[in-house]
Amino acid sequence: MSGLTAMFAALFALMLLTLGWRWLFIAAVTAKRDFTALWAYIKLLLLIKRYERKNLSIGDIFEQNARKQPNKLAIISDSQRWTFRQLNDFSNRIAGAFHKHGYRRGDVIGLLLENRPEYVAIWLGLSKLGVITALINTNLKGPTLRHSINVAKCSALIYGEDFCDSVAQLGNEIPAKLYQFNNDLSEPVRPNATDLTTILYSLGDVELPVGVHRPHHHDKLMYIYTSGTTGLPKAAVISHSRYMFIAAGIHYTLNFKNKDIYYTPLPLYHTAGGVMSIGQALLFGSTVAIRKKFSASGYFADCVRFKCTIAQYIGEMARYILTTSPTQYDRRHKVRMIFGNGLRPLIWRSFTKRFNIPKVGEFYGATEGNANIMNNDNTVGAIGFISRIFPQIYPISIIRADPNTGEPIRGVDGLCQRCAPGEAGVFIGKIIKGNPSREFLGYADEKASAKKVAHNVFKKGDMAFISGDLLTSDERGYLYFLDRTGDTYRWKGENVSTSEVEAQVSNVAQYKDTIVYGVAIPHTEGRAGMAAIYDPERQVDLERFAYELSKVVPPYARPQFIRFLTKLDITGTYKLRKVDLQREGYNPNVIKDEIYYRTAKGRYELLTSEIYHKINVGQVRF
C-alpha cells in the first residue's frame, strides 16, 4: 500500500510539474462532463461498429423495430397517427411501385413534400431499393428549385399536390420524370405527371418485391441541401452510416430514452428534424410528433396533446414562443428536455424558467461536416466543448483565420495555428477516412466538396473540414458561436447565400448592379437580408419588383431592406465593395440614399426615422 501511495504521489507530482495547477483544476471541474461524453461516444462507436459488421441499412434497422412493436405509434400529427406497421407497409408499397418502374440502386429521386408521415415513408421505401432521395427545400422556387433538382441528377421528382404551381414554373427545363402525390384518390394530376397515389393504392402486396438488391451500410441514403458558405444550394451526402451516426450520436450524448416521445415542428428536409428527430423513431423505436408548419402559440399545447417528453427548437422558434401570451400549457407539459441549435444566451434562462424546462441540449454542426458538437451539461450559451483532458479523442479545433473570407492564417512553417481561449477563429474537424465520426462525405458536386477541405493543417499531409463559422472557447473548453464567415448569413432558421440572392435581385431589377448582405436587427436572431441596388435614376418599380422576386426567391431569402445607391464603390479587382455597406446598416439618419423596408404584406415602403426607431425597439417585426 505504501508503494502504491508513493506511485500515485509521484504521478501527481509529475502532472503538477508538466501541466501545472491550473490544468489540474480545469480537469477536476470538467471531469464529469468529459467522462460522460466519453462513455456516450464509446457506446455510439460500438453501435455503429455492430451495424457495420452486419452491413445493416436504415431500412433493416427500422424493419426490426416494426416487427418488435408493429402497433406502437411511430409518427403522429394533428391529423394522422401512423403505427410502425403502417409506416413499414407504405414504404414497401413505395419500394414495389418504383421497382416496377425500373428504378434501381444508385438512382436519385427528388422529394418535394410537406411534413407528414408519408414523407418519411417515401424516402424510407426508396432506400430499400438503394435509391438515393434528394430532400428538396419546400420554400424553393424557379431557378433555385431547378438547380436543386439538376445538381443532384434526379431522374424523377415526387411532389405533393400543394407544389403543382412550383413544378409548373419549371416547364420542361428539368429532365426528371414527375410523380404527383395527391391527398386523395382520383384527384387530377398535371398532364405530364404520373398519379402516384392511385398507383400505391392499387398495390395489394405490401412485402418487398423479389430480387431487390438491398443497400449496403456505407451506401448513400439521401441528399440534404445546404447553402454552405457560398453559391447555390449544395446537395450534401448522407449515407446510411452517417444517418445512424447523427441520430444515435445525439441519442447517447443527451441520454435520450426509447420510451421518450419527441416533438419537432421543424421541416423534415433538414438534418435537425429529418435525421435527429425522425431517426429516434427509425433507429430506437420511439414516437415522434410532427407539425406541418411551426406555431409559436401551439408549441407547448402540442407537447401537452401528444404527451411529449423531449421537444426540438431552433433559436428563432424559442424567441417566438417566449413572446407569446402566457397560457395554461406553459407548465402543464411533461417535457424534460429541449434540444436544438441557436438558443440565445440572453433568452436561455428566461425560456427555461417560464416553461419549466429542466435541461437544454444545445448542439452545433453542419449537415455535411464532421465537426459536430453538443452541450451535454446545460451550460448556458455553450454550443459544445473541447475536452481539456483528452482532446485527441474527438479531434476538433478552432484555428486562426480571416473573419471575412474564412481562409486559415498559417504560420511560418505553413501550418495552421490554434486559437487561444477567448480568441475567435474558424471551427474545423480533422478528417480520417474510414472513421464514421471523422469522415467527410461532402456534396454531390465534387468541386464544391474540395473547397471545404483544408490540407496540411497541423502537420504535412493531414486534412480537416472547414465549417466556415467563427467560434471562440473559454478556459474550460466550452465553445460559443460568434458569426458566419464568407457570403452567407442566417435568417429565419435558414442559411442564405448572398451570391444566389444577388443574382435573382439583379435579374428582377433589370440586371442592375446589386450587392446583398446581412444586417443585424436588435432583438432578432441572425441577420436580415439587405439589397443595395445601383439605380441613380430610380427606374425600379418596387411593386413589380416585390411581385417578381416572390416568384423566384423563397420567403426567408427575400431582402428585408432595399437601398438604392446613387454611386458605386468598386475595388481594384472590379468587385463591388460590400464591407462598408454592411457596416452602415439600414439607418436612414446617416445614409443619404433612399431605403425601403419590407412590410408584413410583402410590399416595400420608405424607411423613415420613425419606422427605423420602431424596428429597433421591436414594434415593427419581421
N, C-alpha and C positions, 0 to 999 in steps of 0.2 A: 504493500500500500504506500509505503514511504517513497518507493521508486516511482510509482505511478503519479503520486503527487508532485514529485520532482520533475517528471516529464512534462506534465501539464503546466507547471510553473515556468519551465524553460520555454515551452511553446508560446505561452502568453508573453513572456519577456521578448522573444524573437519577433512576434507580431507587433508588440509595442514599439520596438526599435525600428522595424521596417515600415510599418504603416502609420503609427502614431496614435495618440489618444483619441484624436478626433474621428479617425476611421472606425476605431472600436466602438465609439459612442454611436455613430451613424449605423453601424452594423447591428448594434443592440436594439435600437429603436425601430429598425426596418426588418428585423429578422422574421417576425410573424408574417408580414406582408410578403416577403420574398419566398419563404418556405411554403406558404400557402399556394403561391403561384407556381412554384416548382413542382409541388405534388399534383396540381391540376395539369401541368404541362406533361408530366410523366404519364398520367392516365390518358391524356389525349394521344400521345405518341404510341402508347400500347394499343389503343383502339384502332388508330389508323394503320398500324402495322398488321393487326389481325385482319382488317378488311383487305389490305393489300395482299396478304398471303393467300386469302381465299378468293381474291380477284372479284370482290363484290362491287356492284354499281349502286347508285341511289335507288333504282327500281328494285333491286334484290333485297335491300335492307327494308324498304317500305313494305314489300310483299310479306316479309317475315312478321312485321308488326300487324299487317292486315289479317294474317292467319291467326295470330295470337288474340286479337281483340277486334273482330270484324264489326261488332255493333257499337263500339265506342265512337263518340263524335270526334272527327278529325278536323274539319274546318266548318265554322259556323259564322253566320252574319245575321242581320236583322230580318232577312227573308229566306235564308237557306240554312239547312242543318245536314251536313254530309257526314256519314259514318266512314270508317276506314274501308268497309266493303264497297260502298258506293263510289268512293274515290278510286279504288282499285279497278272496279268494273268499268267505270267511264274511261280510265286510262287505257285499259285493254281494248276497248272499242276504238279509241283513237289509234292505237298501235295497229289494230286489224284493218281499219279503214285506209290508213296511209301505206300499209304494207301492200294492200291490194292495188293501190295507185302507183306502186313502183318505187317508193322511197326506201332507201337503204342506209346502212351505217355510213356516217360521214357526210350525208346530205345536210343542208341547212334550210330551216323553215322559220320565217319571221312570225311573231305573235304580237298582235295589236288588240288588246282586250282589257276591259276594266277589271277591278278587283272582284273576284268571285271564285267559288270552288273549282269551276270548270277551267279557270286559268291554270291552276296548278296541275289539274288532271291532264290537260292538253300537253304541257311540256313534259310531264312525267311519262305519259303514254308514248310520246315521240322518243323519249330517251330509252325506252325499252327496245326500240329498233336500232339504237345507236345514232339516231338523227339528232343534230345539234339545233337547239331552239334559240333564235335571236329575240331577246325580250325587249321590245321596242317601246320607248317612252311614249305614253299616250298623249302627251302635250304637243308632240311634233307635228309639223305641217309642211307642205310644199317641198322646197329643195332639201331641207334638213331631214325630212321623213324619207325622201327618195334616196338621199345619201346613206341613211342608216340601213335601208334595205339592200342597197347595192354593195356597200363596203363589206357586209357580211357574206355576200354572194348567195343570197337567199334564192332558192329555186322555187319557193312557194311562200305565200303570205296568208296566214289565218287572221281574219279581222272580225270584230264584232259589228253588229248592225249599227251601233252608235257611231261608228267611224267610217260609214259609207261616203260621206262628203269628203273626208280627208283622203281616202283612197281614190275617189273620183277626180280630185285635183291632179293626181299623178298622171292621169291619162294612160298612154301606152309607153311611158318612159321607164318602166321597170320590167325586167324580163320574167319576174316571178309569176307563177300560176296563182290565182286568187281563190281562196276558200272563205265563204261568208258564213259566220256562225250567228244564227238568229236566236232570239229569246224563246220563240215558239215555232212549232212545226208549220209548214205550208205558208210561211211568210215569203214575200217576193225577195229575190236577190238581184244583184246587178247583172246585166246581160252577159258580161264576160267572166262571171264568178260561178263557182260550184257551191251548191247548197249543202254545207257540211252537216247542219242539224238533221236534215232528212236522212242523210247517209248513215249517221250514227245511230239513229233510232230504228233503222231498217236492219241493223245487225243484231241478230239474236244471240250469237255466241259471244260470251264475254271472256273467253280464255285467249291467251296469246296465240297467234297463228303458228302453225307448224313450220319449222325451217327458219325461224327468225334468228339472226346472228346477234346475240346479246352483246352489249358494250363491255369493254374492259374497265378496270378500276381507274386507269390513268387516261381514258378517252375523254375527249371534250364533251361536256354536258350542255353548256349554253354559252351565249354571249350576253354580257350585261354592258350596256353602253355607259361610257363616261366621257366627259369633255376633256379630261386630263388637264394639262396646263395650257394647251394651245389648240386651235383648229376646231374642225367639226367633230361630232360625237365619234368616239373610238369604241370598237367592239372588243371589250376585254374578255379574255378566255377564262371560263370557269370549267374546270374538269370535274369529274365525279369525285376524285380525291380532294380537290380544292374545296368543293362544296361541303364535303364531310368535315374538312379541317376547320372551316369558318364556323359552321353550325355547332360542331362538337367543342370547338375551342371556347366559345362564349358560354356554352353549357357548363363545362367544367370550371372555367375561371370564375364565373359568377355563382357557381353552386346551384344551378337550376335543378329541379326535380321533375321526374317523368310525370308526376301527378299534377304539376302546375298547369294552369290554364292561361294562355297568353293572349294579349290584346295588341293588335297592330293596325292602326289606321293608315299606315304608310303604303305607297304603291308597291305592288308585288314585282314590278320590273326592276326595282333597285335591290341591291345586296341586303340592305338593312331589313326590309320587310320580306323579300322573297327568299332569302337564304337564312338569315339569323333567326327569324321567327318561324317561317314555314318549315325550316329544317328541324325544328323541335318536334313537329308532328311526324315528318317523314323518317327521321332517324331514331327518335326516342319515344314515339307513340303518344305524344301529348296532344291536347286540344288547342287549336288556335282560332281566335275570333278575329275576323277581318271587317273592314268597313269600306264601302265603295268610295267615299270621299270624307276626308277629315272634318270633324265638327268639334270646335273648342267646347261648346256648351254641352255636347253629348259625350265627351270623352269619359268622364267618370260615371255618367249614367249608364254607358255601355259596359263599363267594368263591373258595375253592380248587377246589371241584367245578365251578363254572361258568367258571373262569379269568377272573374279573372283574378289571378294571384300575381301575375307579372305583366307589366304594360310597357310599351315601347314609345319612344318620342324622338323628335329632333328638336334642336334648340328653339326654333320658331314656334313649334307647337306648344312647348312649355310656356312660352311667353303669352301666347294667345289664350291658353287655358287659364293662366293666372289673372288675366284681365277680365274674365267673365264674372258675373254677379254670383255671390255665394248661393249654393243650392243644398238640398237635403242629401245629395250624393257625394258632397265633398269628402266626407269621412265615413260614409256608410259602406264603402267598398272593402274588399279583402286583399287589396294589392300590397304585397310585402316588399316589392322592389320595382323600380322603373329602370329601364336601360335604354341607352341610345347615345347620340353624339350631339354636341353643341349646346349643352345646358350652361348658360352663362353663370359665372360665379356670383354676379350681382343679384340673380334671382334664385339661385340654388337653395339657399336656406328658407327664403320666403315660400317657395313652392313646396318643399318637403314639410314645412311647418303647417301650412294651411291645409294640405291634403293628407297629412299624417302618413308620410312615406318613410318607412324605416331605413331604406337603403337605395342609393343611386349607383347604377353600374354604367359609368361613362366610358365609352370606347372611342378609339380613333383608328382609321385605316382607309386605304384606298382599295376599291374593288379589284384592281389589277395588281396591287402591291403586295409586298411581303413584310412590310413594316407596320404590323397591326398590334396595337397595344390596348390595355384595359385598366381602368381604375378599379381594383378589387377590394379596397378597404374604405370607401366612402369619403376619401379626402376631397374637400370642397374645391372645385375648379380644376382638379387634375384630370388629364385625359389618359393617364397611364404612368408608367415608371420604367426606369432602367435600374436594374439591381446594382447596388454598390458592393454586394457581397460576391456574387458570381455573374458579372456582366457577360461573360463569354457563353453562357448557356443560351441566351437569346440575343444574338449579335445585332443590335440596333444602335445608332449613334446620331448625334447632332453635329454637323460639320460647318465650318465657316464657309459662307457663300455670299454672292452678290444678292442683296434682297430684292432687286428689280428683275434680274434675269434668272436667279436660282443657280447660276454657274458656280461650282466649287472654287474656293480660293485655295490654291496649293502653295506649299512651302518651297524652299529652295531645292529640296530633294524631289520635287514633282508630285508629292503625295498630299492627300487631303489632311486637314487639321481639325481635330476635335475641339468643340466649344467647351469653355469652362462653365461651371454653374452660373446662371444669370445672364449668360451671353446668348444672343439669338443666332440661330443658324438653320440650315435645311436638314430635315429629318431623312435618314437613309436606313436601308436594311440590307445586310450582307446577303449576296446570292450564293447559294450552294445547290448545285444541280443534284437532283435525286432526293433531296430532303424536302418533305412536304411543307414544312414550315418556312423554308428558306428559298424555295423555287420561285422564279418569276416567269409566269406563263405568257405575259404580255398581251398583245392585241391581235386581232385577225390580220391587221396591217403590220407586217414585219418591220417596215421602216419606222413606223410610229413607236414600235417596241424598242428599237435601238436607241431612240432619243431619251428613254427613261433609265438607261443603264450607264453608270459611271465605271470606268476602268482604272486600275492602279490606284485604289482608294487609300488603303493603309500599308499596302505592300505591292510590289510588282506582280501583276497577273490576277489580282483579286477583282471582284465586281460587286456593285451594290445598286439597288433600286433607289432612284431619287424621287422622293414624294412630291417635291415642288411646294412644300409647306414650311413656313417658318415656325419653329418651336423653341422653347427655352426650358431649362431644367433648374431645380433648386439643389441644395446640398444633399438632400436625402434621395435624390434621383427622380422625384416626381416631375412629370412633363406637363407643359402648359402650351396651348395653341396660341399663336400670335397673329398670323396672317398667311395669305397665299402669295406665292411669287408668280412672276410671269403675267400673261394676259388673260387671267381668269379671276373672276370674283364669284362669291356665293350669295344667292338671293332666293328666298322662299324655299330653302332646302335643296336647291339645285345649283350645280356649278355652271356658270355662264361663260362661254368663250367670247371674248371681245372681238376677235377677228371674224367669227361667224356672224355676230350681230352687225358688225360694221359693214360687212358685205351686203346684208339684206337692207339695212337702213340706206346705204348709198344707192342701191338699186331703186328703192321706192322713192328716194329723193332725186331721181333723175341723174344718178351717177355722180353726185356732188361729193367732194372730199369729206370724209366722215371719220371721226375719232370716237370710240366708245370706251368707257372706263367706269369703274365702280366708285361711288362716293358714300361716305358714312353718314347715316342719319341718326341723331340722338334717339335712344330708347328702342332701337330696332336691331335685329340680328343681321349680320352680313353687310353687304354693300348694295345700294340701289344703282341700277344702270343709268348712265347719263350719256347722251349722244351729243357731240359738238359737230354741227354741220356748217361747212363753209358756204354761206349764202348771203353775200353782202347786199344783193338786190332784193332779198326776201321773196323768192319765187315759189318756195314750197307752200303748198296748200295743206295746212295741218289737218283739216278734216279728212281729206282724201288720204293724206299720209298715214293717219291713225288707222283708217279702214284697211288700206292695202297692207300695212305692216301686220295687222292682226291675222291676215291670211297666211303669212309665211313665217312668223316668229311666235313661239309659244308664249303664254302669258307671263311666265316668270322671267323671260329674257327680254321683254319689251322695255325700252328705256323709260324710266320714271321722270326723267328730266330731258328737255331738249334745249340746247344752247345754239343760237345762230351766230357764227363767227363772222366778223367783218374783215378780219385779216388772218393770215395763215402763217404759222411758225413751222418752218421745215428745217430738219437737221442737215448736217453736211453730207449725209448719205441719202438725202431726199426721202427721209421718213418724217411723218407727221409727229410733232412733239406732243407727248401725252402727259408727261410728269407735271408740268406747270398747270395744265388744265385741271388735273386731278387734285392738285394742291389747292386751287382756287375754289373748288366745290361748286355749290349752287347758290351762293349768297348774292342776291340782286343789289345789295347795298354796296358791294365792292366791285361787281362785274358790270361793265358798261353794256355788254351785249344783251340782247333780249333772251330771257329764259322762260321756258314754259314747263309746267308740271302736268303729269297725267292724273286725271280725276278718277274717282271710283267708277264712273260711267265709261271710261276709256277714251275720253277726249283730252286734248291738250289745251290748257288755259294759261294765260300770262301769270308768271310768278311775281307777285308784288311783295313788298316788305312785310305787309300784314300776313299774307299767306305763309311767307318764309318763317315768321315767328310762330304761327300756328303749327307748322310742320315740326319745328324744333321742340315744341313743348308737348307734342303728341296729340294736338287737337285735330290735325289732318293726318290721316294714316294711310299707309299703302299696303 
